[in-house]
Amino acid sequence: MLRTISTSLAAAVLLAAMPVAAAPVPVVSGEFRPAEGGCARRPGGAVFLAAFTRAVQRRDATALLALSSPTIQLDFGGGSGQAELRRRLSGAEGRKLWRELDRLLAQGCAARGHNLYLPAVFARDLGDLDPFETLVVTGAAVPLRVAPSAAARPLRLLSWVAVTPLTGDDYEQPFRRVSLPGGKVTGYVETAKLRSPLDYRLVVSRRRGAWKIDAFVAGD
C-alpha cells in the first residue's frame, strides 16, 4: 500500500512539473498578399518587369533612367525628370531610394486600366478604408504583441492584413501601436513590417509600344 501511495505521489509531482502547452495564437489573414496582378500578361509587361528587376538589383541608374519617362514625377513639389532622378539616386538619399525600389519589387505588380502599379497594393480598392489612416502588414504570421518589444507575448499572428495606426506618425520607433479591423483588438507590430498604401510607388504607362515609369513618388 505504501509503495502504491509513493508511486502515485511521484507521478502527481512529475505531472505538475510538466510544462503546460500554450494556447495557439489566433491567425488573422487579409487580402493584401503580393501577387502577379496581370502585369506580365500585358503586351511587353514581362519585358519591362525583367528589365526593371535587373536595373534595381544591379543599382544601375542608367538602365533605370532608360525605363523612365523624360518627365518622370518624383514628388509633389515639382521634382521631376530623368536628370533629377539620376541626381537623387547618386546623392545622399540614393541608398534609401534604392532600398525603396527593392521593397517595391518584393510587393508585386498590378495592372489597372492603362497602367501598371508597383507595389500591387496601390492598385487595390481599399473600400471604406482611409489610406491616410491605414497600414498594411507586409508579411505572413507577423506578431501583434502586447507591448512594444520583440520579447512581448503575441496576441495574434497577422498575415497581409490592413490595420489602423493608433500612435501617430512614429515611423522612427521600432514598434507601432495598431488596432485590428473592428477596433476591439490592439497591440504592437514591428514598424518594418508595416506599409502605408501611400508609401513609395511606381506608376507605369505604355508609350509608343514600351512601358515607361511616369512616377516614383510617396505621399499624396
C-alpha positions in Angstrom: 0.0 0.0 0.0 2.8 2.4 0.9 4.6 1.7 -2.3 1.4 2.4 -4.3 0.9 5.7 -2.5 4.5 6.7 -3.1 4.3 5.8 -6.7 1.0 7.8 -7.2 2.6 10.8 -5.4 5.7 10.7 -7.5 3.5 10.6 -10.7 1.5 13.6 -9.5 4.6 15.6 -8.8 6.0 14.7 -12.2 2.8 15.7 -13.9 2.6 19.0 -12.1 6.2 19.8 -13.1 5.5 19.3 -16.8 5.1 22.5 -18.8 1.6 23.4 -19.9 1.2 23.7 -23.6 0.5 27.3 -24.6 -2.8 28.1 -26.3 -2.3 28.5 -30.0 -2.1 32.2 -31.1 -5.0 33.1 -33.4 -4.1 34.0 -37.0 -5.7 36.9 -38.8 -5.3 36.9 -42.6 -6.0 39.8 -45.0 -6.3 40.3 -48.7 -3.1 42.2 -49.5 -0.7 39.3 -50.2 1.6 40.3 -53.2 0.6 38.6 -56.4 1.3 39.0 -60.0 -1.7 41.1 -60.8 -1.7 40.8 -64.6 1.4 43.0 -65.3 3.3 40.2 -67.1 0.2 39.4 -69.2 0.1 42.9 -70.7 1.9 43.3 -74.0 5.5 44.0 -73.1 4.8 43.8 -69.4 7.1 40.8 -68.7 9.9 42.5 -70.6 9.6 45.7 -68.6 9.5 43.8 -65.3 12.6 41.8 -66.1 14.5 45.0 -67.2 13.3 46.9 -64.1 14.3 44.0 -61.8 17.8 43.9 -63.3 18.3 47.6 -63.0 17.3 47.6 -59.3 19.3 44.6 -58.4 22.4 45.9 -60.1 21.9 49.5 -58.8 22.1 50.6 -62.5 20.9 54.2 -62.6 21.4 54.4 -66.4 19.2 51.4 -67.0 16.6 52.7 -64.7 16.5 56.0 -66.5 16.1 54.2 -69.8 12.9 52.7 -68.3 11.6 56.1 -67.2 9.6 58.9 -68.8 11.7 62.0 -69.6 9.2 63.9 -67.3 9.0 61.3 -64.5 7.3 62.7 -61.4 9.5 62.4 -58.3 7.5 64.3 -55.7 4.5 66.6 -55.3 6.6 69.8 -55.1 7.7 70.0 -58.7 10.6 67.5 -58.7 10.7 65.7 -62.0 12.8 64.5 -64.9 15.5 61.9 -65.6 18.3 64.3 -64.7 16.8 64.9 -61.3 16.2 61.1 -60.7 19.9 60.5 -61.5 20.9 63.2 -59.1 18.8 61.7 -56.3 20.0 58.2 -56.9 23.6 59.2 -56.8 23.2 61.7 -53.9 22.8 61.4 -50.1 19.3 59.9 -50.4 20.4 57.4 -53.1 20.8 54.4 -50.8 17.3 54.9 -49.3 15.7 55.2 -52.7 17.4 52.0 -54.0 16.1 50.2 -50.8 12.6 51.6 -51.6 12.8 50.1 -55.1 13.9 46.8 -53.6 10.8 46.9 -51.4 8.6 47.7 -54.4 9.9 44.6 -56.2 9.0 42.4 -53.2 5.4 43.8 -53.1 4.2 42.7 -56.5 2.9 44.5 -59.5 -0.8 45.0 -60.5 -2.3 46.2 -63.8 -5.3 48.5 -63.6 -6.7 50.5 -66.5 -3.9 51.5 -68.8 -1.2 51.5 -66.1 1.0 49.1 -64.1 1.5 49.8 -60.4 4.2 48.7 -58.0 3.5 47.8 -55.3 0.4 45.9 -56.1 -1.4 47.2 -53.0 -1.5 50.7 -54.6 -3.9 49.4 -57.3 -6.2 47.7 -54.8 -9.6 49.2 -53.9 -9.4 49.9 -50.2 -13.2 50.2 -49.9 -14.2 52.1 -46.8 -10.6 52.3 -45.5 -9.0 55.7 -45.4 -5.5 55.4 -47.0 -4.2 58.1 -44.6 -5.4 56.0 -41.6 -4.4 52.5 -42.9 -1.3 50.4 -42.7 -0.8 47.0 -44.4 1.1 44.3 -42.6 3.6 43.1 -45.2 4.3 39.6 -44.2 2.9 36.3 -43.0 2.5 35.4 -39.3 3.7 38.8 -38.1 3.2 39.0 -34.3 0.8 41.6 -32.9 2.3 41.9 -29.4 1.0 43.1 -26.0 4.0 45.5 -25.7 6.5 47.2 -28.0 9.1 44.5 -27.6 10.2 41.5 -29.6 10.0 39.5 -26.3 6.4 40.5 -25.6 3.6 37.9 -25.8 1.9 37.7 -29.2 -1.9 38.3 -29.2 -2.4 37.5 -32.9 -0.4 36.5 -35.9 -1.1 38.8 -38.8 -0.8 38.0 -42.5 -1.2 40.7 -45.1 -4.0 42.4 -43.2 -4.9 46.1 -43.0 -4.6 47.7 -39.6 -5.2 51.2 -38.1 -2.3 53.1 -36.5 -3.0 54.5 -33.1 0.2 56.3 -32.2 0.6 58.9 -35.0 3.5 59.1 -37.4 6.1 57.4 -35.2 8.0 55.9 -38.1 11.3 56.0 -36.3 10.1 53.8 -33.5 10.8 50.0 -33.8 7.2 49.2 -33.0 3.8 50.9 -33.7 0.6 50.5 -31.8 -2.3 49.5 -34.1 -5.8 48.1 -34.0 -7.3 45.3 -36.0 -10.4 45.7 -38.1 -13.3 46.5 -35.7 -11.0 48.2 -33.2 -11.5 45.6 -30.4 -8.0 44.1 -30.5 -5.0 46.4 -30.2 -1.3 45.7 -29.9 2.2 46.5 -31.3 3.6 45.5 -34.6 7.2 45.9 -35.8 7.4 49.1 -37.8 9.5 47.4 -40.5 6.5 45.1 -41.2 4.1 47.9 -41.9 3.5 49.9 -45.1 1.2 52.8 -45.9 -0.8 52.5 -49.1 0.6 56.0 -49.9 4.2 55.0 -49.4 6.6 54.9 -52.4 5.1 53.5 -55.6 5.7 53.4 -59.3 3.1 54.3 -61.9 4.0 52.9 -65.3 2.3 53.6 -68.6 2.8 52.3 -72.2 4.2 54.8 -74.6 5.0 54.0 -78.3 5.0 50.3 -77.6 7.2 50.5 -74.5 6.4 50.7 -70.8 7.8 53.8 -69.1 7.8 54.9 -65.4 5.7 58.0 -65.1 6.0 58.5 -61.4 8.2 57.3 -58.5 6.6 59.1 -55.5 5.4 58.8 -51.9 2.6 60.7 -50.2 -0.4 62.4 -51.8 
